[in-house]
Amino acid sequence: MNIREMRQAYMPDRIRLLLVAEAPRESTDRFFYNPVVATHDSLFLETSKVLLPEVWKARGAKDVRAMKTEVLARLCDEGVYLVDAVDERLPQGLSDARCAAILREHAATKVAEIVRLLGERGAPEASVVLIKGTVFDALAEGLRAAGVRVPQERPLPFPSSGQQVSFRESLVRLLG
């Protein structure tokens, strides 16, 4: 399956929480919705720790990865969906400045896409959470101007490179 098909397989009927990350990984073997990922899937792991803590009772990452299809289905049932600020893969090693410029170039289109998606499938209480500074800077203002609920005042850090705890704590506060 390609990225679009993997993502569509877990599209909720009603979106309550829309997470927006930067871009698809350079390889589908690290993609959030890929049911078979052995490593480097911190966004999936850390998101599930916050939203489905019962899944983690007496389980480690290896066990949760083994039941990823079930966990993704549960996130879908809860109305959680993840999209990316840009749909194409960005080259590995791209500078933050260049990445930010690309996201700004696509911002108006992505805001319109998110507004349409929430208009079709969004629950009345739907919120959009923006992950990573580049995503927040490119989309927060446009989404708010379009009437979309973006509850955060600053970006959530991407949950890697030692930012896992900060990501979880920030997400808990936003949803709290």
TIMIPA-631136 format. One line per 5 residues: number of its first residue (from 1); for each residue y, x, z of N, C-alpha, C, CB. Coordinates in Angstrom, 3 decimals, decimal comma. Glycine has a CB too. Example, Ala and Ser with C-alpha at 12.3 -4.5 7.8 and 13.67 -1.06 7.14 Angstrom:
2
1 = -5,690:13,190:7,800:-4,500:12,300:7,800:-3,300:13,200:7,800:-4,473:11,308:9,046  -2,250:12,850:7,080:-1,060:13,670:7,140:0,030:12,900:7,870:-0,598:14,084:5,725
! end
This chain:
176
1 = -1,190:0,832:0,000:0,000:0,000:0,000:1,249:0,873:0,000:0,001:-0,944:1,211  2,286:0,362:-0,628:3,552:1,083:-0,584:4,382:0,610:0,613:4,336:0,886:-1,903  5,532:1,240:0,809:6,367:0,937:1,974:6,770:-0,533:2,010:7,615:1,815:1,973  7,195:-1,076:0,883:7,628:-2,474:0,845:6,493:-3,414:1,248:8,137:-2,836:-0,557  5,299:-3,171:0,745:4,148:-4,014:1,076:3,767:-3,888:2,550:2,952:-3,646:0,196
6 = 3,801:-2,666:3,079:3,485:-2,488:4,498:4,496:-3,235:5,368:3,467:-0,987:4,866  5,766:-3,133:5,016:6,815:-3,808:5,787:6,658:-5,331:5,691:8,217:-3,380:5,283  6,430:-5,843:4,498:6,297:-7,288:4,275:5,116:-7,892:5,041:6,136:-7,570:2,787  4,092:-7,107:5,257:2,908:-7,606:5,964:3,238:-8,031:7,394:1,817:-6,537:5,981  4,336:-7,504:7,939:4,702:-7,796:9,331:6,076:-8,465:9,442:4,691:-6,511:10,152
11 = 6,450:-9,203:8,392:7,725:-9,934:8,399:7,570:-11,184:9,266:8,169:-10,318:6,940  8,341:-11,296:10,342:8,235:-12,485:11,202:8,769:-13,749:10,509:9,000:-12,252:12,513  8,241:-14,879:10,925:8,796:-16,149:10,445:10,228:-16,306:10,932:7,932:-17,344:10,917  10,471:-15,929:12,194:11,800:-15,981:12,806:12,095:-14,630:13,416:11,895:-17,109:13,879  13,154:-13,991:12,969:13,538:-12,682:13,484:14,426:-12,881:14,711:14,271:-11,838:12,390
16 = 14,004:-12,320:15,823:14,790:-12,342:17,059:15,495:-11,009:17,288:13,893:-12,672:18,258  14,821:-9,939:16,875:15,362:-8,592:17,039:15,130:-7,824:15,746:14,707:-7,857:18,255  16,225:-7,447:15,105:16,152:-6,644:13,890:16,590:-5,229:14,235:17,035:-7,247:12,748  15,683:-4,304:14,086:15,967:-2,888:14,308:16,320:-2,272:12,958:14,745:-2,148:14,975  17,368:-1,466:12,935:17,751:-0,795:11,694:17,720:0,707:11,943:19,171:-1,259:11,201
21 = 16,810:1,375:11,263:16,701:2,832:11,334:17,378:3,421:10,089:15,191:3,289:11,434  17,308:4,703:9,956:18,055:5,382:8,906:17,454:5,198:7,510:18,138:6,844:9,222  16,229:5,650:7,320:15,597:5,631:6,001:14,099:5,810:6,178:16,183:6,742:5,073  13,319:5,387:5,183:11,869:5,631:5,290:11,585:7,122:5,377:11,119:5,018:4,085  10,536:7,472:6,077:10,134:8,871:6,193:9,761:9,403:4,819:8,951:9,029:7,181
26 = 9,747:10,711:4,710:9,430:11,334:3,428:7,992:11,061:2,995:9,667:12,829:3,505  7,161:10,665:3,934:5,764:10,376:3,636:5,369:9,077:4,333:4,842:11,550:4,079  4,574:8,257:3,675:4,153:6,991:4,290:3,260:7,216:5,498:3,425:6,127:3,271  2,711:8,433:5,653:1,843:8,660:6,808:2,633:8,739:8,116:1,042:9,939:6,612  3,968:8,610:8,045:4,793:8,567:9,258:5,581:7,257:9,339:5,760:9,768:9,294
31 = 5,305:6,324:8,452:6,074:5,096:8,358:5,742:4,136:9,509:5,813:4,420:7,014  6,761:3,519:10,070:6,626:2,598:11,203:5,524:1,565:10,974:7,949:1,888:11,460  5,471:0,982:9,793:4,513:-0,094:9,507:3,190:0,386:8,923:5,131:-1,070:8,563  2,998:1,668:8,769:1,714:2,173:8,306:0,717:2,034:9,455:1,823:3,664:7,819  -0,367:1,278:9,259:-1,306:1,054:10,358:-2,155:2,276:10,719:-2,210:-0,079:10,007
36 = -2,123:3,307:9,900:-2,930:4,498:10,159:-2,008:5,719:10,226:-4,025:4,685:9,056  -1,545:6,024:11,438:-0,672:7,177:11,653:-1,250:7,981:12,810:0,813:6,737:11,946  -1,434:9,270:12,581:-2,045:10,112:13,608:-1,013:10,801:14,497:-2,927:11,153:12,958  0,162:11,098:13,956:1,195:11,809:14,720:2,579:11,441:14,194:0,979:13,344:14,644  3,584:11,889:14,924:4,980:11,764:14,491:5,408:10,324:14,222:5,198:12,583:13,251
41 = 5,005:9,421:15,080:5,407:8,013:14,937:6,134:7,543:16,193:4,172:7,113:14,663  7,056:8,385:16,645:7,726:8,114:17,919:8,524:6,820:17,920:8,636:9,252:18,262  9,081:6,405:16,802:9,833:5,153:16,793:8,907:3,977:17,099:10,532:4,949:15,431  7,740:3,945:16,498:6,761:2,900:16,785:6,312:2,959:18,250:5,544:3,035:15,848  5,932:4,145:18,699:5,416:4,283:20,063:6,455:3,878:21,102:4,967:5,718:20,315
46 = 7,662:4,409:20,974:8,687:4,149:21,988:9,174:2,697:21,938:9,872:5,104:21,796  9,253:2,118:20,761:9,631:0,702:20,643:8,584:-0,178:21,307:9,803:0,299:19,159  7,323:0,108:21,059:6,261:-0,709:21,658:6,203:-0,536:23,173:4,908:-0,348:21,045  6,562:0,642:23,684:6,595:0,830:25,140:7,606:-0,112:25,791:6,939:2,290:25,486  8,734:-0,325:25,132:9,771:-1,202:25,683:9,423:-2,669:25,476:11,125:-0,893:25,044
51 = 9,012:-3,021:24,274:8,839:-4,438:23,931:7,483:-5,007:24,311:9,046:-4,625:22,467  6,479:-4,159:24,404:5,123:-4,611:24,745:4,521:-3,692:25,814:4,213:-4,638:23,477  5,139:-3,617:26,981:4,657:-2,663:27,989:3,210:-2,900:28,407:5,537:-2,725:29,208  2,746:-4,134:28,313:1,364:-4,426:28,711:0,355:-3,716:27,821:1,111:-5,925:28,675  0,721:-3,403:26,595:-0,162:-2,678:25,680:-0,444:-1,279:26,215:0,460:-2,597:24,270
56 = 0,512:-0,726:26,948:0,409:0,643:27,433:-0,300:0,756:28,777:1,773:1,239:27,540  -0,671:-0,362:29,396:-1,376:-0,310:30,685:-2,678:0,469:30,509:-1,665:-1,752:31,231  -2,765:1,577:31,198:-3,969:2,433:31,194:-4,324:2,937:29,796:-5,155:1,667:31,771  -3,323:3,052:28,917:-3,568:3,570:27,569:-2,575:4,674:27,262:-3,470:2,444:26,513  -3,007:5,611:26,441:-2,124:6,662:25,949:-1,796:6,428:24,489:-2,762:8,045:26,139
61 = -1,027:7,336:23,917:-0,582:7,192:22,529:-1,756:7,097:21,560:0,309:8,364:22,143  -2,792:7,883:21,800:-3,947:7,858:20,885:-4,588:6,465:20,872:-4,999:8,929:21,300  -4,716:5,853:22,039:-5,304:4,505:22,133:-4,415:3,470:21,449:-5,527:4,115:23,609  -3,111:3,571:21,664:-2,192:2,600:21,057:-2,167:2,765:19,546:-0,771:2,759:21,633  -2,205:4,010:19,074:-2,287:4,227:17,626:-3,553:3,600:17,049:-2,251:5,731:17,306
66 = -4,651:3,672:17,783:-5,916:3,111:17,303:-5,849:1,596:17,155:-7,046:3,483:18,249  -4,937:0,974:17,893:-4,794:-0,487:17,808:-3,443:-0,864:17,174:-4,921:-1,127:19,222  -2,936:0,001:16,301:-1,608:-0,204:15,735:-1,480:-1,505:14,975:-1,262:0,930:14,831  -2,482:-1,896:14,219:-2,417:-3,156:13,476:-2,194:-4,321:14,432:-3,707:-3,374:12,658  -2,905:-4,324:15,547:-2,745:-5,383:16,554:-1,343:-5,339:17,178:-3,823:-5,243:17,658
71 = -0,859:-4,144:17,471:0,468:-4,001:18,086:1,548:-4,449:17,104:0,716:-2,532:18,531  1,429:-4,064:15,846:2,403:-4,512:14,843:2,378:-6,037:14,699:2,117:-3,846:13,478  1,196:-6,629:14,742:1,096:-8,093:14,665:1,772:-8,746:15,869:-0,382:-8,532:14,585  1,630:-8,147:17,032:2,276:-8,700:18,231:3,786:-8,569:18,155:1,759:-8,001:19,488  4,275:-7,439:17,658:5,722:-7,294:17,461:6,227:-8,356:16,486:6,067:-5,873:16,938
76 = 5,476:-8,584:15,433:5,823:-9,623:14,464:5,862:-10,997:15,141:4,814:-9,630:13,295  4,863:-11,300:15,930:4,815:-12,580:16,655:6,007:-12,742:17,591:3,514:-12,690:17,454  6,501:-11,617:18,124:7,660:-11,640:19,027:8,982:-11,720:18,267:7,656:-10,400:19,914  8,905:-11,659:16,924:10,122:-11,751:16,121:10,840:-10,438:15,929:11,049:-12,713:16,737  10,124:-9,340:16,067:10,712:-8,005:15,913:10,430:-7,507:14,497:10,140:-7,005:16,981
81 = 11,471:-6,999:13,866:11,328:-6,495:12,502:12,197:-5,260:12,345:11,713:-7,580:11,454  11,735:-4,297:11,561:12,472:-3,070:11,329:12,773:-2,922:9,845:11,687:-1,856:11,847  14,021:-2,626:9,540:14,435:-2,277:8,184:15,134:-0,932:8,253:15,370:-3,376:7,558  15,433:-0,384:7,097:16,144:0,887:7,036:17,516:0,692:6,417:15,340:1,921:6,239  18,459:1,524:6,816:19,825:1,438:6,301:19,887:1,746:4,809:20,735:2,392:7,063
86 = 19,007:2,603:4,349:18,827:2,831:2,912:17,342:2,698:2,619:19,377:4,245:2,466  17,030:2,172:1,461:15,633:1,877:1,144:14,881:3,058:0,540:15,566:0,718:0,201  15,612:4,004:-0,042:14,926:5,156:-0,623:14,767:6,251:0,422:15,695:5,689:-1,848  13,771:7,044:0,205:13,535:8,165:1,110:14,634:9,200:0,925:12,139:8,798:0,865  15,089:9,754:2,024:16,079:10,822:1,962:15,356:12,157:2,038:17,129:10,689:3,105
91 = 15,861:13,146:1,330:15,193:14,456:1,352:15,159:15,052:2,754:15,894:15,422:0,400  14,071:15,681:3,079:13,943:16,348:4,368:14,958:17,482:4,434:12,495:16,881:4,585  15,557:17,663:5,604:16,513:18,738:5,785:17,923:18,394:5,342:16,052:19,929:5,052  18,173:17,144:4,985:19,503:16,703:4,574:20,464:16,823:5,749:19,466:15,246:4,047  21,650:17,323:5,519:22,616:17,463:6,611:23,038:16,085:7,109:23,853:18,276:6,154
96 = 23,444:16,019:8,379:23,927:14,754:8,941:25,126:14,239:8,159:24,298:14,926:10,422  26,009:15,137:7,728:27,199:14,722:6,987:26,810:14,081:5,653:28,131:15,926:6,750  25,866:14,680:4,952:25,443:14,112:3,660:24,700:12,796:3,878:24,543:15,113:2,887  23,871:12,749:4,895:23,149:11,515:5,221:24,144:10,404:5,543:22,180:11,740:6,415  25,142:10,700:6,348:26,158:9,708:6,707:26,882:9,207:5,466:27,166:10,301:7,704
101 = 27,186:10,108:4,539:27,859:9,710:3,304:26,989:8,764:2,480:28,222:10,945:2,475  25,703:9,052:2,396:24,779:8,185:1,651:24,712:6,810:2,307:23,360:8,818:1,580  24,622:6,765:3,619:24,573:5,481:4,318:25,853:4,686:4,107:24,336:5,698:5,810  27,001:5,341:4,129:28,270:4,647:3,880:28,317:4,095:2,460:29,461:5,596:4,117  27,776:4,847:1,497:27,743:4,389:0,105:26,935:3,098:-0,042:27,153:5,478:-0,796
106 = 25,901:2,931:0,772:25,017:1,771:0,695:25,364:0,678:1,712:23,590:2,212:0,899  26,372:0,900:2,532:26,641:0,010:3,664:26,918:-1,426:3,251:27,807:0,530:4,448  27,775:-1,661:2,295:28,123:-3,042:1,915:26,896:-3,794:1,420:29,214:-3,046:0,827  26,075:-3,134:0,638:24,849:-3,763:0,133:23,890:-4,066:1,272:24,165:-2,860:-0,905  23,745:-3,122:2,200:22,812:-3,328:3,314:23,315:-4,410:4,252:22,600:-2,023:4,089
111 = 24,608:-4,464:4,524:25,157:-5,529:5,361:24,860:-6,887:4,721:26,689:-5,340:5,564  25,103:-7,016:3,432:24,827:-8,283:2,735:23,340:-8,630:2,806:25,282:-8,199:1,259  22,492:-7,631:2,657:21,041:-7,846:2,731:20,634:-8,333:4,133:20,283:-6,537:2,377  21,191:-7,728:5,161:20,872:-8,129:6,535:21,386:-9,530:6,819:21,467:-7,136:7,543  22,594:-9,842:6,375:23,149:-11,191:6,561:22,255:-12,221:5,871:24,601:-11,273:6,003
116 = 21,819:-11,921:4,660:20,923:-12,832:3,929:19,578:-12,985:4,663:20,687:-12,311:2,484  19,007:-11,875:5,093:17,726:-11,907:5,803:17,832:-12,756:7,069:17,269:-10,478:6,156  18,885:-12,541:7,853:19,044:-13,322:9,082:19,378:-14,779:8,777:20,135:-12,710:9,963  20,068:-15,040:7,681:20,330:-16,415:7,275:19,049:-17,159:6,930:21,271:-16,439:6,090  18,104:-16,457:6,343:16,825:-17,057:5,955:15,832:-17,117:7,108:16,218:-16,282:4,808
121 = 15,796:-16,072:7,936:14,735:-15,955:8,938:15,220:-15,693:10,357:13,815:-14,869:8,545  16,497:-15,564:10,547:17,002:-15,206:11,863:16,976:-16,361:12,841:18,392:-14,687:11,747  16,504:-16,098:14,038:16,587:-17,071:15,126:18,057:-17,150:15,553:15,648:-16,670:16,343  18,460:-18,261:16,173:19,868:-18,373:16,592:20,327:-17,237:17,499:20,082:-19,683:17,302  19,435:-16,707:18,297:19,793:-15,632:19,231:19,562:-14,233:18,656:18,999:-15,783:20,508
126 = 19,319:-14,123:17,365:18,977:-12,842:16,748:20,032:-11,776:16,998:18,781:-13,020:15,262  19,549:-10,579:17,297:20,404:-9,406:17,486:19,952:-8,311:16,534:20,362:-8,907:18,964  20,896:-7,472:16,175:20,603:-6,308:15,353:20,897:-5,070:16,186:21,436:-6,315:14,026  19,931:-4,180:16,279:20,083:-2,936:17,023:20,015:-1,781:16,023:18,980:-2,794:18,137  21,037:-0,941:16,081:21,181:0,168:15,139:20,733:1,467:15,795:22,642:0,286:14,648
131 = 19,787:2,125:15,146:19,184:3,336:15,688:19,734:4,551:14,957:17,645:3,285:15,576  20,351:5,423:15,686:20,893:6,708:15,246:22,378:6,545:14,904:20,101:7,253:14,018  23,120:7,575:15,199:24,562:7,556:15,007:24,995:7,278:13,581:25,132:8,845:15,441  24,294:7,841:12,612:24,673:7,634:11,212:24,562:6,164:10,822:23,796:8,488:10,288  23,546:5,494:11,341:23,333:4,074:11,035:24,411:3,237:11,714:21,918:3,612:11,491
136 = 24,661:3,511:12,980:25,680:2,779:13,725:27,046:2,925:13,053:25,743:3,278:15,182  27,418:4,153:12,721:28,722:4,397:12,111:28,866:3,709:10,757:28,949:5,884:11,952  27,791:3,640:9,993:27,851:3,043:8,664:27,829:1,514:8,695:26,703:3,546:7,832  27,141:0,901:9,677:26,877:-0,537:9,593:27,486:-1,414:10,684:25,441:-0,743:9,602  27,758:-0,886:11,851:28,154:-1,744:12,982:29,379:-2,590:12,662:28,433:-0,894:14,214
141 = 30,424:-1,989:12,187:31,668:-2,718:11,930:31,471:-3,808:10,876:32,767:-1,748:11,480  30,798:-3,485:9,790:30,557:-4,461:8,723:29,696:-5,623:9,171:29,907:-3,789:7,547  28,672:-5,330:9,957:27,806:-6,400:10,464:28,582:-7,316:11,404:26,577:-5,809:11,190  29,350:-6,746:12,301:30,142:-7,567:13,224:31,154:-8,420:12,460:30,870:-6,676:14,253  31,796:-7,837:11,456:32,767:-8,583:10,649:32,101:-9,752:9,920:33,447:-7,648:9,633
146 = 30,810:-9,604:9,627:30,059:-10,669:8,958:29,483:-11,680:9,948:28,935:-10,070:8,127  29,776:-11,502:11,242:29,318:-12,443:12,254:27,938:-12,173:12,819:29,334:-13,786:11,694  27,413:-10,992:12,574:26,087:-10,626:13,072:26,237:-10,065:14,486:25,392:-9,586:12,125  25,323:-10,452:15,361:25,349:-9,970:16,749:24,771:-8,558:16,816:24,554:-10,927:17,684  25,639:-7,599:17,101:25,262:-6,200:17,319:25,665:-5,909:18,758:25,964:-5,196:16,273
151 = 24,717:-5,949:19,693:25,066:-5,907:21,116:25,466:-4,545:21,666:23,931:-6,398:21,895  25,316:-3,519:20,904:25,549:-2,182:21,433:26,966:-1,695:21,131:24,531:-1,210:20,859  27,447:-0,837:22,015:28,762:-0,216:21,826:28,644:1,188:21,257:29,521:-0,173:23,146  27,437:1,730:21,299:27,182:3,055:20,734:25,747:3,069:20,200:27,406:4,194:21,807  25,438:4,031:19,364:24,107:4,048:18,751:22,994:4,362:19,748:24,075:5,059:17,631
156 = 21,827:3,849:19,444:20,638:4,292:20,163:20,213:5,617:19,544:19,478:3,222:20,097  19,802:6,577:20,359:19,303:7,821:19,772:17,954:7,568:19,120:19,190:8,937:20,842  17,653:8,334:18,096:16,309:8,243:17,523:15,347:8,855:18,535:16,216:8,975:16,121  14,216:8,208:18,792:13,324:8,659:19,870:12,426:9,844:19,502:12,462:7,520:20,302  13,057:10,965:19,214:12,302:12,204:19,003:13,126:13,350:19,575:11,980:12,439:17,476
161 = 12,586:14,526:19,530:13,301:15,725:19,998:13,878:15,558:21,405:14,425:16,068:19,031  13,077:14,990:22,302:13,490:14,844:23,680:14,340:13,614:23,978:14,227:16,037:24,078  14,543:12,750:23,005:15,387:11,566:23,189:14,586:10,293:23,493:16,225:11,348:21,950  13,291:10,424:23,731:12,442:9,254:23,935:12,882:8,429:25,147:10,994:9,686:24,104  13,115:9,074:26,264:13,504:8,345:27,482:14,866:7,677:27,283:13,548:9,303:28,709
166 = 15,795:8,394:26,701:17,119:7,831:26,443:17,026:6,617:25,522:18,040:8,891:25,829  16,197:6,697:24,493:15,981:5,565:23,589:15,453:4,361:24,363:14,999:5,948:22,461  14,398:4,582:25,152:13,799:3,463:25,898:14,807:2,856:26,875:12,540:3,935:26,664  15,490:3,688:27,634:16,455:3,177:28,603:17,584:2,412:27,909:17,032:4,329:29,434  18,065:2,918:26,798:19,141:2,242:26,062:18,672:0,910:25,502:19,654:3,131:24,926
171 = 17,464:0,869:24,964:16,935:-0,381:24,415:16,714:-1,411:25,512:15,624:-0,125:23,665  16,203:-0,987:26,648:16,014:-1,897:27,787:17,366:-2,484:28,203:15,345:-1,152:28,991  18,392:-1,656:28,305:19,730:-2,149:28,692:20,252:-3,163:27,674:20,730:-0,970:28,821  20,086:-2,885:26,402:20,577:-3,811:25,379:19,866:-5,153:25,420:20,419:-3,199:24,008  18,596:-5,133:25,697:17,811:-6,368:25,681:17,833:-7,081:27,012:16,389:-6,075:25,295
176 = 18,251:-6,354:28,072:18,201:-6,828:29,430:18,985:-8,033:29,714:18,624:-5,817:30,300
! end
